[in-house]
Structures are given as structure tokens and as C-alpha cells.
Amino acid sequence: MNTEELIALGQEVTMHTFNRQETVLVKGQGAYVEDLDGKKYIDFISGIACNVLGHADQEFVEYISKQAGNLIHVSNLFWNENGIKLAEKLSEVSNLDKTFFANSGTEANEAAIKLARKWGTEMKGPDAFEIISMNQSFHGRTLASLTATGQEDMHTAFKPLPVGFKYVDFNDINDLIAAVNNNTCAILLEVIQGEGGVNAITPEYVAAVNEIQKKEKVLVIVDEIQTGIGRTGTMFAFQQTSLKPDLITLAKGLGGGLPIGALVAKNHVASHFKPGDHGTTFGGNPLATAAGNYILSAIEKQHLLANVQEVSQYIINEIESWQSLAIKEIRGKGLLIGLKLTKSVGHVITKAAEQGLLITSAKDDVIRLLPPLNVSKLVVDEGLEKLKVALQA
Ligand SMILES: *Cc1c(COP(=O)(O)O)cnc(C)c1O
């Protein structure tokens, strides 16, 4: 089947939940991907911040292939070495204590919401199940994570939603202080709102969150699903702030493209989960956790955090020198870069694809650049040249 026929069939047999670019990708190498017609693209989406090492990294592929040849899945009725090792590593790099593995970001947040509720009702009282989240946040698509997502337009068609969620304006300290009460069990936030427009938390807001956490017996949950695993130049974005999360949630980059999610929590919170409180069939399976182990060790061995910081500055310097190209503001950190445009992003995305560059958007007329963490300046030069043409078109 050719591209046109495949897309026509796809429209017939899959639900129309995504507006996809009109291309069928078939293979990749590093920061490049190729479609069915043999057209090559630079991939500055990385499967939405998942492909930490780009495509078809030879050692990574060998590592997970070898694991697939031993065990793919055994269920959580048994222990497996890869899962134990990955949890140990996550404790070490996060300074938190215990991990629950899931298969996606939204599931990691569901686990966090359940754990926070159980902690709240056991530590504060039967009504202490309220979670405060931020307007313009994104936490996933399953019902509780969707409800935590502070975007009303995503809620409308799916009511009734679970109760116990409250929304405040991100970075508005008074709004937050007014929302906290005896029924609050947790504040849930992103350090940089990825889907919501690449909006960064302010130091003043961090200070206010810390103050509430200290005085009010309220948990702080940081959703690091997009910002974590090196994306912003440190292992986790909260490490560039003075936030002291009780829980963090991870997914996207953790599996380097394989589906995995994780909730990592302090002992005093984690201890509230008892056998039977939560579970998953696939979560933490030997293949996904092998991928996680490989990715975390590659970030260290290949000095990817330094690369992210250096290439990020390189990209920002270059884009700043462009002037008058419809860029109103440069946002984000590391290799999560947002470009707020004065014109429609849809058009720029289409033009970029024509040039052979894949980019995506975030809310609020923002172009989002998410190259792999091992991207080179050479590839960046090539990608930015294409972006420039797309912006001029
Ligand atoms: C992508 C994302 C999610 C949801 O992850 P899925 O794997 O798509 O369920 C949640 N929170 C943030 C911040 C994300 O970027």
C-alpha cells in the first residue's frame, strides 16, 4: 500500500482522536526519520519527548533485544531484577525512596492521586482528599488525571468527573493560598507546563509552595513526565528549583521510547499503599525496566545532561539572532524549548515538514522543539536552517 492508501485505511479503521501529520514514518537513525516515500526528516519531536537517544541507537536496540530474548513479561506476581535495579537507581537520582511502575504518564498520575488521597484521609481525616492543580496544566487522559488537568475544554464532554479537584492560576500565589484548607491533601504541578504552552514556574511561587508544604501538612506532587529524565538539563526539572517533592511522576523519556511510567515517593507517603491498594499487569515488566536502566546509565555515561545544557544555549543563541521572524518569546529549559509566535503555528509546522523538519506545538501559539538529548550541533544547524525557512514562508 502507498502512503495515500494507508492513510485512507487508517481513517477508516482507527478512531479519529488525533490530527496526524500526513505521512507514514517507517524507519529512523539518530535524529533522522524517513517516511514511506523515502523522504527524510530531522525529528525535533522525539515521539513527544520520549526518544532520549533518538532512533535505532545500536547499543540500546541490542540491549533491549537481548532482554526480549530472555523475558519480556512475567507480571507482578514475581520479582524481576531489572525492575528492582531501576527503582534503586530512581531513588538514587531523585532523593526519593520508593517506586511504583506503571505503563504511561497518565497511569503514573493516577497512582499519585490514589496515594495522595490515601495519605490524606489516613493522616488528616476522611475529607482530606482534595488535590489542587494548576490552570493550563496537563496530567493525562484517564478520568482522574484528566480531571487534574486544568483545561476546561478537555473536561466538557466527559462529565461527571471525579470530585475533589480544585484549580488555581499557575504562579498566582494568592490564588493558591486561598485554595488550601484542611481538606487539601496535595498540590500537583509541573515545573514547566509542557503541553500548556511551555510555561515555567517562578521562584516566588516555589517559595510559596514550600511554605504551604511546611505549615499545612500538604503533599507536593511534581509531574516530571515531560520535564524529567534529563530533558531540561538536570535529571529532574525540580532539581533546578528549591522544590522538595513528596512524590514525582515519570514516563515519556524513561523508556527511551518503550512505554513505562513511574511514581516515586518518599517513604512516609509510600508506606500508605498496602497490598491490593493499587496494581497493574504490565507495569515494571522486565523489558520496559531494562530500557529504563539503559537510558539512565546512558544519560550518565554519555554525559547527556551537559550536552542538553550546551546545545540548549546554542539553539537559544541562534534563534535570538534571528529577529523579526515572528517569534515573540523563547520559553523553556534545556531541550524543551517553546517559541511563542505572532502567527499561526499550524502553518509553520506544515512548512517545516515540507522542508524536512518535524516539530510540534503547545497551547497558546507556541512551537515546541524536543530534539533527542544526544543531538549534535551539526544536526541542530541543519534543523534550525529548515525552521528559519518555515518561519519565513
Ligand atoms: C504526556 C504527559 C502526561 C501523560 O502521559 P501519557 O503517557 O500520554 O499518559 C502527563 N503529564 C505530562 C506533564 C505530560 O507531558
The ligand as an SDF file (V2000), in Angstrom:
LIG
                    3D

 15 15  0  0  0  0  0  0  0  0999 V2000
    2.4950   13.4550   28.3360 C   0  0  0  0  0  0  0  0  0  0  0  0
    2.1900   13.9210   29.7020 C   0  0  0  0  0  0  0  0  0  0  0  0
    1.3050   13.2130   30.5320 C   0  0  0  0  0  0  0  0  0  0  0  0
    0.5310   11.9940   30.0660 C   0  0  0  0  0  0  0  0  0  0  0  0
    1.3650   10.9650   29.6820 O   0  0  0  0  0  0  0  0  0  0  0  0
    0.7530    9.7360   28.7970 P   0  0  0  0  0  0  0  0  0  0  0  0
    1.8970    8.7650   28.7270 O   0  0  0  0  0  0  0  0  0  0  0  0
    0.3720   10.3170   27.4830 O   0  0  0  0  0  0  0  0  0  0  0  0
   -0.4020    9.2100   29.5350 O   0  0  0  0  0  0  0  0  0  0  0  0
    1.1250   13.6780   31.8220 C   0  0  0  0  0  0  0  0  0  0  0  0
    1.7670   14.7720   32.2750 N   0  0  0  0  0  0  0  0  0  0  0  0
    2.6210   15.4660   31.5000 C   0  0  0  0  0  0  0  0  0  0  0  0
    3.3140   16.6500   32.0680 C   0  0  0  0  0  0  0  0  0  0  0  0
    2.8460   15.0770   30.1920 C   0  0  0  0  0  0  0  0  0  0  0  0
    3.6640   15.7930   29.4060 O   0  0  0  0  0  0  0  0  0  0  0  0
  1  2  1  0
  2  3  1  0
  2 14  2  0
  3  4  1  0
  3 10  2  0
  4  5  1  0
  5  6  1  0
  6  7  2  0
  6  8  1  0
  6  9  1  0
 10 11  1  0
 11 12  2  0
 12 13  1  0
 12 14  1  0
 14 15  1  0
M  END
$$$$
